[in-house]
């Protein structure tokens, strides 16, 4: 084997842009949740897609769903191997309740500060 063929072999083994691994999302980018991009199925959402709105990890959310401790009802359609689902309208109601509480706190703070 001559030097030219050895150089060609080493270049062939280097990753090309076509074979490059996709970049992983940075941790801070993963926390930028966009509610409008959550897939819905006939008005139901997978708990795996919305657990972060309840401030817990997926294993915690599954445990809370099983113990009925989530702020919205969750269920498994069909059998126990199915994924946990929640109704989109229930999640929106939860958001509205959270917004009302935050708006009330905001108004109380504004009154207390004299604004």
C-alpha positions as CSV (number, residue, x, y, z in Angstrom):
1,X,0.0,0.0,0.0
2,X,1.5,3.4,-1.0
3,X,1.1,6.7,0.9
4,X,-1.6,8.0,-1.5
5,X,-4.0,5.0,-1.0
6,X,-3.4,5.2,2.8
7,X,-4.5,8.9,2.8
8,X,-7.6,8.0,0.7
9,X,-8.5,5.3,3.2
10,X,-8.2,7.6,6.2
11,X,-10.3,10.2,4.5
12,X,-13.0,7.7,3.6
13,X,-13.4,6.7,7.3
14,X,-13.9,10.3,8.5
15,X,-17.5,11.2,9.0
16,X,-19.0,13.2,6.1
17,X,-21.7,15.8,6.6
18,X,-24.2,13.3,5.3
19,X,-23.2,10.7,8.0
20,X,-22.7,13.2,10.8
21,X,-24.6,12.5,14.0
22,X,-27.5,15.0,14.6
23,X,-26.8,17.5,17.3
24,X,-28.5,16.9,20.6
25,X,-30.7,19.6,22.0
26,X,-29.1,21.7,24.7
27,X,-30.7,21.4,28.1
28,X,-31.9,25.0,28.2
29,X,-33.4,24.6,24.7
30,X,-35.4,21.6,25.9
31,X,-37.1,23.8,28.5
32,X,-38.6,26.1,25.9
33,X,-42.0,24.5,25.6
34,X,-44.4,25.6,22.9
35,X,-48.0,24.6,23.8
36,X,-49.1,25.1,20.2
37,X,-46.7,22.3,19.0
38,X,-48.0,19.6,21.3
39,X,-49.7,16.9,19.2
40,X,-53.3,16.3,20.0
41,X,-55.4,13.2,19.2
42,X,-59.1,14.0,19.1
43,X,-58.8,16.4,22.0
44,X,-56.5,14.2,24.1
45,X,-52.8,14.8,24.9
46,X,-50.2,12.3,25.9
47,X,-48.9,12.8,29.4
48,X,-45.4,12.3,28.0
49,X,-45.9,15.5,26.0
50,X,-47.3,17.7,28.8
51,X,-45.8,16.4,32.1
52,X,-43.5,19.4,32.3
53,X,-46.4,21.7,32.8
54,X,-47.1,20.0,36.1
55,X,-43.5,20.6,37.3
56,X,-42.5,17.0,37.4
57,X,-40.5,14.4,35.5
58,X,-42.3,11.7,33.4
59,X,-41.8,9.0,36.1
60,X,-43.2,11.3,38.7
61,X,-46.1,12.3,36.5
62,X,-46.9,8.6,35.8
63,X,-46.9,7.9,39.5
64,X,-49.1,10.9,40.3
65,X,-51.5,9.9,37.5
66,X,-51.8,6.4,38.9
67,X,-52.5,7.9,42.4
68,X,-54.9,10.6,40.9
69,X,-52.6,13.4,42.3
70,X,-52.3,15.4,39.0
71,X,-54.2,18.6,38.9
72,X,-56.1,17.2,35.9
73,X,-57.7,13.8,35.3
74,X,-55.5,11.3,33.5
75,X,-56.4,7.9,32.2
76,X,-55.2,4.9,30.1
77,X,-57.6,4.0,27.3
78,X,-58.1,0.3,26.8
79,X,-55.6,-1.4,29.0
80,X,-52.8,-0.9,31.4
81,X,-50.2,-1.0,28.6
82,X,-51.7,2.1,27.0
83,X,-50.1,5.5,27.5
84,X,-51.5,8.0,30.0
85,X,-53.7,10.6,28.3
86,X,-55.4,13.8,29.5
87,X,-58.1,15.8,27.9
88,X,-56.9,19.0,26.2
89,X,-59.9,20.9,27.7
90,X,-58.8,19.9,31.2
91,X,-55.3,21.1,30.7
92,X,-56.6,24.4,29.3
93,X,-58.9,24.8,32.3
94,X,-55.9,24.2,34.6
95,X,-54.0,26.9,32.7
96,X,-56.9,29.3,33.1
97,X,-57.0,28.6,36.9
98,X,-53.3,29.2,37.1
99,X,-53.6,32.5,35.1
100,X,-56.5,33.7,37.3
101,X,-54.5,33.0,40.5
102,X,-51.4,34.8,39.1
103,X,-53.5,37.8,37.9
104,X,-55.1,38.1,41.4
105,X,-51.7,38.0,43.1
106,X,-50.4,40.6,40.6
107,X,-53.4,42.9,41.4
108,X,-52.9,42.5,45.2
109,X,-49.2,43.2,44.9
110,X,-50.0,46.4,42.8
111,X,-52.5,47.6,45.4
112,X,-50.1,46.9,48.2
113,X,-47.4,48.9,46.5
114,X,-49.7,51.8,45.7
115,X,-49.8,51.5,41.9
